Amino acid sequence: MDSGRRELTSEEHTLYIELIGEKKRVIDKEKSIYEIIPKHKRYRVYIGRFFELKRGLHKLFNGLKEAGDGDYLELVINSSGGLINEGQQF
């Protein structure tokens, strides 16, 4: 994959997977101390609504199975405000 990004889309939801390269941050230049953040993936899930006629949400969550210990997950849930207990299933 050239850009390091991948997308899975269903009827109401989208999963973006982005490969983040290794980063090095200077802590103390005189002592040559650096913080190294290893390469990892960022998984960003957009949930439009929890009801879907097809099994699209299951497909997106199955895409998260390849996540490792150093990866990040962001959940963005669209809510109209009326169904407060929809998120309890997580």
N, C-alpha and C positions, 0 to 999 in steps of 0.2 A: 504494500500500500504506500503510495508516494507521499501523501500529505500526513500520514499518521492518524487519520480520522476515519471513522466508520459510522454508519447510521443504520439503525433498524427502525422501521416505521410500521405502525398498525393503523387501525381505523381512528383511534382517539389518542394514541400515545407515540412517543418517540424516544429512542435511546441513542445517545451520541457517545461514542467511545473515542477518546483522544489520547495518543501516546505523547507523553511529556518527557523530553530528553533530560539527561543529567544536568544539574546546575551546581555551580561552585560559588560559594559566597565567602568573602574575606572576613574573618573574625579579628585577626591580629596580623597585619602584614609584616611587622618586624620579626615576629616569632614564627612566621609562616604557618599560621593556624587558619584552617579553612573549614567551613561546613559544606559537606557534599550531600546533595539531595539526589539519590539515585533515580534513574529513569523509572517511570511508573505510568499507569493509565488513569485517566479521569473518566468516570462513567457518569453521564448526566441524563437523568430520566425525567421527561415531561409527561405528566399524567393529566390528560384532558378531563376525564371523568372516570369513575370506577366501574360503570356499567358499559359493557361492550358486547355486541351481538356475536362477534367472532372471538377467538381465543388470543387476541393480540397482546394483551397484557402479560399472559403467561409466556409468550414468545420473548418479550422484552426481558422479563425477569430471568428466564433461562439464559439469556445473553450475559447475565452478570455472573454466571458460574465460573467463567474463566478469570475472574478477578483474583488478584494476589493480595498478600498481606500489606504491601506498601501502596496499594491503589486507593483512590478516593471515589466516593459516591456522593452525588448531589441529587436530591429529589426535588422537583418543582411540581407542585400540585395545584391545579386550577380549581378553585372552589367558588361556588356561587353563594356560599354562606349558609345555605339551608340544611345541608346534610352533614352535620358535625361529626357523626359517628362513622362516616365512610373511612376515615383514616385509621380507625381502630383495628381494621383487619391487618395492618402492618405491625 
